[in-house]
Amino acid sequence: MEDAQAWRAWNAWRYVMHAVAEIAPEVLEDLARLVPLYQEARPHMRGPYWSAFDWESLEEAIKILGILEGPEEPLTKLRSLREGLLSWGRRWNLAHPEPLNFAIQNLGGWAQAPEVAGKPVFYMSPPVDFFSPPPFRPPELPLPIHGSENSNWANVEQKLREAFEAWLQGCRSRYEEWALRKPELLKHARWWVAHRVKKWSIRTLHDRAREEGLVRRGRVLIEKASPATISEAISRLDRELNYPAQELSPPAP
């Protein structure tokens, strides 16, 4: 269950970060200003007891370095990166482990390819044990003995179909545990970003988007809907994103 929840949350954040790139590119431009901080921290992101490849492991690396007696520079550089990321996240209401993971991964890409800085490069999925289909156990087929009640093929076929349907339902249950059941998720993600990140009033999202030129092929990217509909969609997405997360821990002393 925890793996499925982690996957669904990552998948929902993936839609949100796509919407950020579409309608709030200033967020990524702001993040790109942290590339120098990342470059200074990068030589210290791997050590004998740590590997800071995402937000959680960056936090862990800072804790480990705070305990070890060694050079001050690695701890200072990683703390500076952490504080820069937190400031960015809080500025845009994205102080949550998933957007911060997105930030670290993309800073790594931008540091190596400055020409794409400010544009999303990738966003790796969390390490989870993916679901596998349940084993299919067909019923034991009766011997085709003439005169036997079960030797009729129609009866055999019926039992096989029932076994297959039960197996198919088990597969569906596992799939739906992992799947995001929101066909309009990108539309909802745009509403979420416009309200949470750009801090626009729910009542003005569509009109503000049109005024600011967020239009593609003659269509405003942020669709019009009643405030109640938008509020409900944002609240549902909050739950899927686990937003807001528990307050992130203060920097290690």
Residue frames as qw, qx, qy, qz and C-alpha x, y, z in Angstrom:
[[0.000, 0.884, 0.467, 0.000, 0.00, 0.00, 0.00],
 [0.301, -0.788, 0.094, 0.529, 2.80, 2.45, 0.83],
 [0.386, -0.118, 0.601, 0.690, 4.45, 1.81, -2.55],
 [0.185, 0.612, 0.678, 0.364, 1.13, 2.44, -4.33],
 [0.144, -0.924, -0.283, 0.215, 0.58, 5.68, -2.39],
 [0.381, -0.582, 0.312, 0.647, 4.12, 6.86, -3.17],
 [0.347, 0.152, 0.684, 0.624, 3.60, 6.11, -6.86],
 [0.083, 0.783, 0.589, 0.184, 0.24, 7.89, -7.03],
 [0.241, -0.880, -0.089, 0.399, 1.62, 10.96, -5.24],
 [0.383, -0.364, 0.480, 0.700, 4.64, 11.11, -7.58],
 [0.280, 0.391, 0.721, 0.499, 2.39, 10.70, -10.59],
 [0.028, -0.895, -0.445, 0.029, 0.11, 13.52, -9.41],
 [0.308, -0.775, 0.139, 0.535, 3.10, 15.79, -8.77],
 [0.448, -0.009, 0.609, 0.655, 4.36, 14.96, -12.27],
 [0.165, 0.717, 0.583, 0.345, 1.18, 16.53, -13.67],
 [0.235, -0.924, -0.184, 0.241, 1.58, 19.53, -11.38],
 [0.424, -0.546, 0.346, 0.635, 5.19, 20.14, -12.42],
 [0.366, 0.324, 0.646, 0.586, 4.14, 19.82, -16.07],
 [0.001, -0.880, -0.452, -0.146, 1.53, 22.52, -15.40],
 [0.392, -0.777, 0.057, 0.489, 4.19, 24.66, -13.70],
 [0.438, -0.157, 0.520, 0.716, 6.31, 24.49, -16.87],
 [0.208, 0.563, 0.660, 0.452, 3.27, 25.41, -18.97],
 [0.116, -0.857, -0.365, -0.346, 1.71, 28.28, -17.05],
 [0.434, -0.895, 0.097, 0.039, 4.31, 29.33, -14.44],
 [0.819, 0.365, -0.172, 0.407, 7.72, 29.16, -16.18],
 [0.024, -0.814, 0.311, -0.491, 8.96, 31.87, -13.81],
 [0.817, -0.505, 0.235, -0.153, 9.11, 29.16, -11.12],
 [0.934, 0.090, 0.123, 0.323, 11.67, 27.17, -13.12],
 [0.404, 0.733, -0.128, 0.532, 13.58, 30.32, -14.07],
 [0.410, -0.782, 0.288, -0.370, 13.82, 31.10, -10.36],
 [0.934, -0.274, 0.222, 0.051, 15.02, 27.56, -9.64],
 [0.797, 0.461, -0.033, 0.390, 17.71, 27.87, -12.32],
 [0.006, 0.871, -0.288, 0.398, 19.32, 30.62, -10.22],
 [0.735, -0.557, 0.369, -0.120, 20.35, 27.86, -7.80],
 [0.904, 0.370, -0.156, 0.146, 22.59, 26.15, -10.37],
 [0.287, 0.671, -0.512, 0.453, 25.76, 27.80, -8.94],
 [0.557, -0.487, 0.494, -0.457, 24.81, 26.58, -5.43],
 [0.978, 0.054, 0.142, -0.140, 24.30, 23.09, -6.82],
 [0.721, 0.562, -0.318, 0.252, 27.64, 23.16, -8.64],
 [0.032, -0.655, 0.577, -0.487, 29.42, 24.13, -5.41],
 [0.707, -0.306, 0.479, -0.421, 27.65, 21.35, -3.50],
 [0.901, 0.293, -0.218, -0.234, 28.01, 18.65, -6.15],
 [0.475, 0.473, -0.703, 0.239, 31.57, 17.53, -5.25],
 [0.135, -0.253, 0.752, -0.594, 30.32, 16.86, -1.70],
 [0.743, -0.039, -0.019, -0.668, 27.08, 15.04, -2.58],
 [0.944, 0.011, -0.328, -0.031, 28.76, 11.63, -2.39],
 [0.127, -0.699, 0.622, -0.329, 30.91, 10.42, 0.46],
 [0.208, 0.202, -0.950, 0.119, 31.87, 7.27, 2.30],
 [0.057, 0.278, 0.866, -0.411, 28.61, 7.23, 4.27],
 [0.339, 0.630, 0.391, -0.579, 26.17, 9.26, 2.17],
 [0.246, 0.165, 0.644, 0.705, 24.85, 9.92, -1.34],
 [0.199, 0.530, 0.365, -0.739, 22.65, 13.01, -1.72],
 [0.127, 0.121, 0.739, 0.651, 20.63, 12.27, -4.87],
 [0.230, -0.631, -0.562, -0.483, 17.22, 13.53, -3.70],
 [0.284, -0.712, 0.111, -0.632, 15.68, 15.62, -0.90],
 [0.865, -0.482, -0.020, -0.139, 15.53, 12.85, 1.68],
 [0.887, -0.002, -0.086, 0.454, 19.12, 11.75, 1.08],
 [0.262, 0.623, -0.140, 0.723, 20.31, 15.38, 1.11],
 [0.541, -0.695, 0.099, -0.462, 18.76, 15.76, 4.56],
 [0.953, -0.285, -0.010, 0.098, 20.38, 12.51, 5.65],
 [0.709, 0.357, -0.144, 0.591, 23.79, 13.57, 4.31],
 [0.043, -0.718, 0.181, -0.671, 23.63, 16.82, 6.30],
 [0.771, -0.573, 0.088, -0.263, 22.78, 14.88, 9.46],
 [0.949, -0.029, -0.051, 0.310, 25.68, 12.47, 8.91],
 [0.500, 0.509, -0.151, 0.685, 28.14, 15.28, 8.19],
 [0.323, -0.756, 0.120, -0.556, 26.94, 17.08, 11.32],
 [0.885, -0.453, 0.088, -0.052, 27.91, 14.03, 13.39],
 [0.878, 0.164, -0.029, 0.449, 31.23, 13.27, 11.71],
 [0.319, -0.826, 0.162, 0.434, 34.31, 15.23, 12.65],
 [0.678, 0.234, 0.432, 0.547, 35.77, 16.34, 9.35],
 [0.219, 0.061, 0.208, 0.951, 36.25, 19.31, 7.02],
 [0.206, 0.497, 0.461, -0.705, 33.62, 22.01, 7.37],
 [0.190, 0.295, -0.433, -0.830, 33.27, 22.70, 3.62],
 [0.176, -0.191, -0.899, -0.351, 31.07, 19.68, 2.66],
 [0.103, -0.563, -0.742, 0.348, 28.56, 20.44, 5.41],
 [0.027, 0.534, 0.081, -0.841, 28.51, 24.16, 4.60],
 [0.163, 0.174, -0.604, -0.761, 27.93, 23.60, 0.88],
 [0.200, -0.320, -0.904, -0.202, 25.17, 21.04, 1.37],
 [0.076, -0.589, -0.584, 0.554, 23.45, 23.25, 3.94],
 [0.084, 0.420, -0.157, -0.890, 23.58, 26.19, 1.53],
 [0.214, -0.047, -0.778, -0.589, 21.99, 24.08, -1.18],
 [0.178, -0.453, -0.862, 0.144, 19.31, 22.89, 1.22],
 [0.022, -0.582, -0.362, 0.728, 18.47, 26.41, 2.34],
 [0.133, 0.274, -0.422, -0.854, 18.36, 27.62, -1.27],
 [0.227, -0.206, -0.876, -0.372, 15.95, 24.83, -2.19],
 [0.149, -0.542, -0.741, 0.366, 13.74, 25.47, 0.84],
 [0.037, 0.488, 0.082, -0.868, 13.60, 29.19, 0.10],
 [0.213, 0.095, -0.637, -0.735, 12.60, 28.43, -3.49],
 [0.231, -0.333, -0.908, -0.110, 9.96, 25.95, -2.36],
 [0.108, -0.573, -0.588, 0.561, 8.45, 28.30, 0.21],
 [0.057, 0.343, -0.169, -0.923, 8.43, 31.21, -2.23],
 [0.405, 0.080, -0.587, -0.696, 6.23, 29.23, -4.64],
 [0.754, -0.151, 0.321, -0.553, 4.24, 27.11, -2.15],
 [0.861, 0.286, -0.407, -0.109, 6.19, 24.05, -3.28],
 [0.087, -0.568, 0.734, -0.362, 8.02, 23.23, -0.03],
 [0.923, -0.058, 0.224, -0.308, 7.20, 19.54, -0.28],
 [0.579, -0.391, 0.660, 0.275, 9.62, 16.62, -0.77],
 [0.698, 0.413, 0.546, 0.209, 8.36, 15.78, -4.28],
 [0.365, 0.922, 0.042, 0.120, 8.88, 19.24, -5.87],
 [0.291, -0.833, 0.460, 0.095, 12.20, 19.46, -4.00],
 [0.731, -0.077, 0.628, 0.254, 13.20, 16.11, -5.54],
 [0.577, 0.724, 0.330, 0.186, 12.21, 17.54, -8.92],
 [0.022, 0.984, -0.179, -0.012, 14.37, 20.58, -8.20],
 [0.515, -0.594, 0.582, 0.207, 17.47, 18.58, -7.25],
 [0.733, 0.187, 0.601, 0.258, 17.21, 16.28, -10.25],
 [0.477, 0.817, 0.253, 0.202, 16.77, 19.14, -12.68],
 [0.169, -0.931, 0.304, 0.114, 19.53, 21.24, -11.14],
 [0.657, -0.317, 0.616, 0.297, 21.81, 18.28, -11.84],
 [0.631, 0.488, 0.517, 0.310, 20.76, 18.25, -15.49],
 [0.194, 0.972, 0.094, 0.092, 21.01, 22.02, -15.86],
 [0.430, -0.774, 0.387, 0.259, 24.48, 22.08, -14.31],
 [0.609, -0.110, 0.660, 0.425, 25.67, 19.77, -17.09],
 [0.309, 0.449, 0.598, 0.588, 23.68, 21.46, -19.88],
 [0.075, -0.416, -0.280, 0.862, 23.38, 25.21, -19.11],
 [0.141, -0.013, -0.482, -0.865, 21.59, 25.82, -22.42],
 [0.434, -0.422, -0.701, -0.376, 18.45, 24.11, -21.06],
 [0.197, -0.162, -0.631, 0.733, 18.55, 25.71, -17.60],
 [0.329, 0.182, 0.225, -0.899, 15.07, 26.74, -16.55],
 [0.713, 0.123, -0.387, -0.572, 13.38, 24.03, -18.63],
 [0.802, -0.296, 0.450, -0.260, 12.34, 20.69, -17.08],
 [0.245, 0.502, -0.802, -0.213, 14.69, 17.88, -18.05],
 [0.582, -0.101, -0.798, -0.118, 13.39, 14.86, -16.18],
 [0.508, -0.436, 0.375, -0.641, 11.75, 13.73, -12.98],
 [0.348, 0.159, -0.924, 0.000, 12.61, 10.21, -11.86],
 [0.732, -0.423, -0.327, -0.423, 9.95, 8.04, -10.26],
 [0.478, -0.623, 0.520, -0.336, 10.39, 6.87, -6.66],
 [0.256, 0.278, -0.926, -0.018, 12.01, 3.49, -5.98],
 [0.705, -0.089, 0.343, -0.615, 8.99, 1.27, -5.46],
 [0.242, -0.038, 0.963, 0.111, 8.20, -2.42, -5.78],
 [0.463, 0.100, -0.325, -0.818, 5.70, -2.42, -8.61],
 [0.749, 0.031, 0.475, -0.461, 2.63, -4.61, -8.37],
 [0.088, 0.209, -0.892, -0.392, 2.54, -7.88, -10.25],
 [0.685, -0.120, -0.342, -0.632, -0.57, -9.75, -11.45],
 [0.680, -0.300, 0.574, -0.344, -1.90, -12.43, -9.11],
 [0.108, -0.206, 0.932, 0.277, -1.17, -15.99, -10.23],
 [0.687, 0.103, -0.241, -0.678, -3.79, -17.52, -12.48],
 [0.251, -0.140, 0.941, -0.176, -5.04, -20.83, -11.17],
 [0.569, 0.031, -0.471, -0.673, -7.37, -22.52, -13.65],
 [0.798, -0.201, 0.375, -0.428, -9.75, -25.18, -12.35],
 [0.320, -0.247, 0.897, 0.180, -8.74, -28.77, -12.77],
 [0.569, 0.238, -0.399, -0.679, -10.22, -30.01, -16.03],
 [0.787, -0.070, 0.535, -0.298, -12.29, -33.21, -15.72],
 [0.251, -0.168, 0.865, 0.400, -11.45, -36.20, -17.84],
 [0.529, 0.214, -0.260, -0.779, -13.69, -36.42, -20.91],
 [0.137, 0.034, 0.988, -0.065, -15.41, -39.63, -19.88],
 [0.339, -0.238, -0.580, -0.701, -18.63, -40.31, -21.81],
 [0.541, -0.539, -0.622, -0.174, -21.65, -39.95, -19.61],
 [0.440, -0.291, -0.451, 0.720, -19.87, -37.98, -16.86],
 [0.014, -0.891, -0.423, 0.162, -21.73, -34.88, -15.66],
 [0.210, -0.825, 0.172, 0.496, -18.61, -32.71, -16.03],
 [0.557, -0.045, 0.613, 0.559, -17.53, -34.03, -19.41],
 [0.346, 0.817, 0.442, 0.133, -19.77, -31.57, -21.22],
 [0.511, 0.207, 0.033, 0.834, -17.55, -28.89, -22.81],
 [0.149, -0.742, -0.220, -0.616, -20.06, -26.14, -22.05],
 [0.690, -0.709, -0.145, 0.007, -19.70, -26.85, -18.31],
 [0.762, -0.161, 0.022, 0.627, -15.90, -26.94, -18.56],
 [0.309, 0.482, 0.177, 0.800, -15.85, -23.66, -20.49],
 [0.361, -0.818, -0.227, -0.387, -18.11, -22.00, -17.94],
 [0.757, -0.592, -0.067, 0.270, -15.76, -22.93, -15.08],
 [0.637, 0.077, 0.125, 0.756, -12.77, -21.66, -17.04],
 [0.070, 0.670, 0.230, 0.702, -14.51, -18.35, -17.75],
 [0.550, -0.803, -0.177, -0.147, -15.41, -17.93, -14.07],
 [0.775, -0.376, 0.017, 0.507, -11.79, -18.59, -13.06],
 [0.474, 0.308, 0.198, 0.801, -10.53, -16.12, -15.66],
 [0.154, -0.794, -0.251, -0.533, -13.01, -13.42, -14.61],
 [0.674, -0.721, -0.109, 0.119, -11.94, -13.80, -10.97],
 [0.711, -0.140, 0.123, 0.678, -8.28, -13.51, -12.01],
 [0.265, 0.550, 0.276, 0.742, -9.06, -10.47, -14.18],
 [0.372, -0.856, -0.219, -0.283, -10.81, -8.77, -11.25],
 [0.742, -0.539, -0.009, 0.399, -7.75, -9.40, -9.07],
 [0.556, 0.165, 0.218, 0.785, -5.55, -7.76, -11.72],
 [0.008, -0.739, -0.304, -0.601, -7.92, -4.79, -11.94],
 [0.566, -0.802, -0.191, 0.023, -7.92, -4.32, -8.16],
 [0.701, -0.349, 0.092, 0.615, -4.12, -4.18, -8.06],
 [0.389, 0.386, 0.313, 0.775, -3.96, -1.84, -11.05],
 [0.165, -0.807, -0.306, -0.477, -6.52, 0.60, -9.64],
 [0.652, -0.668, -0.166, 0.318, -4.69, 0.70, -6.32],
 [0.559, -0.242, 0.207, 0.766, -1.80, 2.34, -8.21],
 [0.276, 0.464, 0.492, 0.683, -3.68, 4.33, -10.84],
 [0.063, 0.270, 0.213, -0.937, -4.77, 7.95, -10.70],
 [0.193, 0.518, 0.819, 0.151, -8.46, 7.88, -11.54],
 [0.078, 0.767, 0.201, -0.605, -8.78, 11.45, -12.77],
 [0.623, 0.456, 0.470, 0.427, -9.20, 11.80, -16.54],
 [0.171, 0.916, 0.129, 0.338, -9.09, 15.60, -16.18],
 [0.715, -0.513, -0.122, 0.459, -5.98, 15.66, -14.03],
 [0.481, 0.134, 0.136, 0.856, -3.99, 18.07, -16.22],
 [0.130, -0.693, -0.306, -0.639, -6.87, 20.57, -16.17],
 [0.640, -0.735, -0.227, -0.013, -7.03, 20.24, -12.39],
 [0.724, -0.226, -0.031, 0.651, -3.25, 20.58, -12.12],
 [0.259, 0.433, 0.177, 0.845, -3.41, 23.88, -14.03],
 [0.408, -0.777, -0.244, -0.412, -6.07, 25.15, -11.64],
 [0.783, -0.526, -0.166, 0.287, -3.91, 24.00, -8.72],
 [0.608, 0.019, 0.042, 0.792, -0.80, 25.78, -10.01],
 [0.045, 0.610, 0.232, 0.756, -2.68, 28.97, -10.87],
 [0.534, -0.757, -0.182, -0.329, -4.15, 29.11, -7.36],
 [0.821, -0.516, -0.036, 0.242, -1.44, 27.60, -5.14],
 [0.699, -0.048, 0.150, 0.698, 1.71, 28.66, -7.00],
 [0.218, 0.424, 0.239, 0.846, 0.71, 31.85, -8.83],
 [0.104, -0.345, -0.591, 0.722, -1.62, 32.74, -5.91],
 [0.230, -0.170, -0.381, -0.879, -4.50, 33.82, -8.16],
 [0.509, 0.052, 0.480, -0.712, -8.02, 33.99, -6.78],
 [0.354, 0.186, 0.912, 0.089, -10.15, 30.97, -7.71],
 [0.380, 0.729, 0.464, -0.329, -12.82, 33.31, -9.08],
 [0.265, 0.863, -0.192, -0.384, -10.42, 34.91, -11.59],
 [0.632, -0.286, 0.635, 0.341, -8.28, 32.01, -12.87],
 [0.604, 0.484, 0.557, 0.302, -9.63, 31.88, -16.42],
 [0.207, 0.966, 0.135, 0.078, -9.72, 35.65, -16.93],
 [0.358, -0.813, 0.388, 0.245, -6.23, 36.15, -15.46],
 [0.674, -0.078, 0.631, 0.376, -4.86, 33.44, -17.73],
 [0.501, 0.698, 0.429, 0.277, -6.37, 35.09, -20.78],
 [0.029, -0.997, 0.051, 0.041, -5.04, 38.51, -19.76],
 [0.423, -0.692, 0.530, 0.249, -1.52, 37.09, -19.32],
 [0.493, 0.580, -0.523, -0.383, -1.56, 35.36, -22.71],
 [0.344, -0.212, 0.911, -0.081, -1.75, 31.77, -21.46],
 [0.743, 0.449, 0.143, -0.475, -3.42, 30.73, -24.68],
 [0.287, -0.277, 0.833, 0.383, -2.63, 27.85, -27.03],
 [0.050, 0.227, 0.823, 0.518, -4.23, 27.46, -30.46],
 [0.287, -0.396, -0.266, -0.831, -6.78, 30.09, -29.51],
 [0.705, -0.500, -0.475, -0.167, -7.75, 28.29, -26.29],
 [0.258, -0.744, 0.406, -0.463, -7.08, 29.61, -22.79],
 [0.457, 0.232, -0.838, 0.185, -4.97, 27.00, -20.97],
 [0.049, 0.092, 0.772, -0.627, -6.84, 27.45, -17.70],
 [0.180, -0.412, -0.757, -0.474, -10.41, 26.40, -18.33],
 [0.344, -0.312, 0.138, -0.875, -13.43, 28.21, -16.99],
 [0.480, -0.328, -0.813, -0.014, -15.54, 26.57, -14.29],
 [0.457, -0.794, -0.179, -0.359, -17.55, 27.53, -11.25],
 [0.060, -0.673, 0.579, -0.457, -15.55, 28.44, -8.11],
 [0.796, -0.293, 0.402, -0.346, -17.12, 25.46, -6.33],
 [0.955, 0.295, -0.029, 0.029, -15.96, 23.05, -9.06],
 [0.472, 0.664, -0.429, 0.391, -12.42, 24.46, -9.03],
 [0.353, -0.609, 0.524, -0.479, -12.22, 24.42, -5.22],
 [0.924, -0.128, 0.277, -0.230, -13.36, 20.81, -5.10],
 [0.863, 0.443, -0.169, 0.175, -10.83, 19.77, -7.78],
 [0.208, 0.701, -0.499, 0.465, -7.98, 21.53, -5.96],
 [0.600, -0.482, 0.473, -0.430, -8.96, 19.93, -2.65],
 [0.987, 0.075, 0.121, -0.079, -9.03, 16.44, -4.21],
 [0.694, 0.568, -0.294, 0.331, -5.65, 17.05, -5.78],
 [0.200, -0.717, 0.490, -0.453, -4.30, 18.28, -2.42],
 [0.837, -0.297, 0.386, -0.250, -5.19, 14.88, -0.96],
 [0.938, 0.324, 0.005, 0.125, -3.57, 12.99, -3.83],
 [0.446, 0.695, -0.336, 0.453, -0.42, 15.12, -3.53],
 [0.679, -0.459, -0.411, 0.399, -0.35, 14.85, 0.27],
 [0.269, 0.344, -0.027, 0.899, -0.25, 18.65, 0.31],
 [0.164, 0.819, -0.502, 0.224, 0.74, 20.41, 2.38],
 [0.760, 0.047, -0.596, 0.255, 3.29, 17.99, 3.73],
 [0.635, -0.685, -0.229, 0.274, 4.32, 17.99, 7.34],
 [0.004, -0.975, 0.220, 0.032, 6.52, 20.98, 8.05],
 [0.801, 0.393, -0.330, 0.308, 9.98, 20.17, 6.77],
 [0.739, -0.509, -0.202, 0.392, 12.58, 19.77, 9.49],
 [0.031, -0.979, 0.176, 0.102, 14.77, 22.75, 10.37],
 [0.597, 0.619, -0.477, 0.183, 18.38, 22.67, 9.24],
 [0.856, -0.256, -0.332, 0.302, 20.71, 20.52, 11.28],
 [0.317, -0.939, 0.094, 0.097, 22.65, 22.54, 13.89]]
